[in-house]
Amino acid sequence: MTPWAHDSERRFVFTYHLSDDTFSIFEPQRPNSGSRFRGKYLERGRVEKPLKMVGGEVDYYDIEDFYIGSVLHVHGRKFEIIGADERVLNYLREREIPLPTHCQLSLRQYFKERHLIDAKEEGRHINL
C-alpha cells in the first residue's frame, strides 16, 4: 500500500514473536528488481500503533493485529498482510497457541484456499 507505483510490487516478510509481541521486517532480494534497497527494514522490537489509547497511553501492535488483510502503519508506511507461509501453519499445528478468532479464521481461509488444509483438518480444531 503505497502512493508510489514503483513500490507497489515490493514484498516484505514480517517475523512476529509471540513471546514478547515484538516483530521485525525484512525485504527479500528479488532477481532483476533494479532496487538496491533490500534486507533488514525494521529491527526486532515493539512498534507503537499510530493512534493512542483512551487516556493518551501508547498502544503497541500485538497478535490481535496480525491477520490476513490487516493493515499495519509502521513508521509512516502502510503494510498490508497478504499471506502467511507454511511455517506458520506448521507452528500452529505443533503447538497449542490460543489465537484470536479473527486471526484463526483469516489463516484458516488462506491455507484452505491454497489446499494446505484438507477436509479432515477442516472440521478438526488445530488452533487455526
C-alpha positions as CSV (number, residue, x, y, z in Angstrom):
1,M,0.0,0.0,0.0
2,T,1.9,2.9,-1.3
3,P,1.3,6.1,-3.3
4,W,4.4,5.3,-5.3
5,A,3.9,3.0,-8.3
6,H,7.5,1.7,-8.1
7,D,6.9,0.5,-4.5
8,S,3.6,-1.4,-5.2
9,E,5.4,-4.7,-6.1
10,R,7.7,-4.7,-3.1
11,R,7.2,-7.6,-0.7
12,F,8.2,-7.7,3.0
13,V,8.5,-10.6,5.4
14,F,7.2,-9.9,8.9
15,T,8.5,-12.1,11.7
16,Y,6.3,-11.9,14.8
17,H,7.4,-13.2,18.2
18,L,4.6,-14.4,20.4
19,S,6.7,-14.4,23.5
20,D,7.1,-10.6,23.7
21,D,4.9,-9.1,21.0
22,T,7.8,-7.9,19.0
23,F,8.4,-8.2,15.3
24,S,10.9,-7.4,12.6
25,I,10.5,-6.7,8.9
26,F,12.8,-7.9,6.2
27,E,12.7,-7.3,2.4
28,P,13.9,-10.3,0.4
29,Q,16.1,-9.7,-2.6
30,R,14.1,-10.1,-5.9
31,P,16.0,-11.0,-9.0
32,N,16.1,-8.3,-11.7
33,S,14.2,-5.8,-9.5
34,G,16.6,-3.0,-10.1
35,S,16.4,-1.9,-6.5
36,R,19.4,-1.8,-4.2
37,F,17.3,-1.3,-1.0
38,R,16.8,-4.8,0.3
39,G,17.4,-6.6,3.5
40,K,16.6,-5.6,7.1
41,Y,13.8,-3.0,7.1
42,L,13.0,-2.9,10.7
43,E,15.0,-4.3,13.7
44,R,13.1,-6.5,16.1
45,G,11.1,-4.5,18.6
46,R,7.8,-3.4,19.8
47,V,6.1,-0.9,17.5
48,E,3.6,1.7,18.5
49,K,0.3,2.0,16.8
50,P,-0.3,5.4,15.2
51,L,-3.3,6.1,17.5
52,K,-3.0,6.4,21.2
53,M,-5.4,4.6,23.6
54,V,-8.1,6.4,25.5
55,G,-6.3,8.4,28.1
56,G,-3.3,9.0,25.8
57,E,-1.4,5.8,26.6
58,V,0.8,4.3,24.0
59,D,-0.7,1.2,22.3
60,Y,1.6,-1.4,20.7
61,Y,0.9,-3.9,17.9
62,D,0.2,-7.4,19.2
63,I,-1.1,-10.7,17.9
64,E,-4.6,-9.2,17.5
65,D,-3.3,-7.1,14.7
66,F,-1.7,-9.8,12.7
67,Y,-4.2,-11.4,10.4
68,I,-4.6,-11.8,6.6
69,G,-6.0,-8.5,5.3
70,S,-4.9,-6.3,8.2
71,V,-3.0,-3.0,7.5
72,L,-0.2,-2.0,9.9
73,H,1.2,1.5,10.0
74,V,4.9,1.3,10.7
75,H,6.9,4.5,10.9
76,G,4.8,6.3,8.3
77,R,4.4,3.4,5.9
78,K,1.4,1.1,5.4
79,F,1.9,-2.6,5.2
80,E,-1.0,-5.0,4.3
81,I,-0.7,-8.6,5.4
82,I,-1.5,-10.6,2.3
83,G,-0.4,-14.1,3.3
84,A,1.5,-16.4,5.6
85,D,4.0,-19.2,4.8
86,E,3.7,-22.8,5.7
87,R,6.0,-22.3,8.7
88,V,3.1,-20.5,10.4
89,L,0.7,-23.4,9.6
90,N,3.2,-26.0,10.9
91,Y,4.0,-23.9,14.0
92,L,0.3,-23.7,14.9
93,R,-0.2,-27.4,14.2
94,E,2.6,-28.4,16.6
95,R,1.6,-26.1,19.5
96,E,-1.5,-25.2,21.3
97,I,-1.4,-21.4,21.0
98,P,-4.7,-19.6,21.5
99,L,-5.2,-17.1,18.7
100,P,-7.9,-14.5,18.5
101,T,-10.8,-15.8,16.5
102,H,-10.4,-13.3,13.6
103,C,-6.7,-14.4,13.2
104,Q,-7.7,-18.1,13.2
105,L,-10.4,-17.5,10.6
106,S,-8.2,-15.5,8.3
107,L,-5.4,-18.0,8.4
108,R,-7.8,-21.0,8.0
109,Q,-9.3,-19.4,4.9
110,Y,-6.0,-18.5,3.5
111,F,-4.5,-22.0,3.9
112,K,-7.7,-23.7,2.8
113,E,-7.7,-21.7,-0.5
114,R,-4.1,-22.9,-1.1
115,H,-5.1,-26.6,-0.3
116,L,-2.8,-26.7,2.7
117,I,-5.7,-27.7,5.0
118,D,-7.6,-30.7,3.8
119,A,-11.2,-31.8,4.6
120,K,-10.1,-33.9,7.6
121,E,-8.4,-30.9,9.2
122,E,-11.2,-28.5,8.3
123,G,-13.5,-29.9,10.9
124,R,-10.8,-30.6,13.5
125,H,-9.6,-27.9,15.8
126,I,-5.9,-27.3,15.1
127,N,-5.6,-23.9,16.6
128,L,-6.4,-22.3,13.3
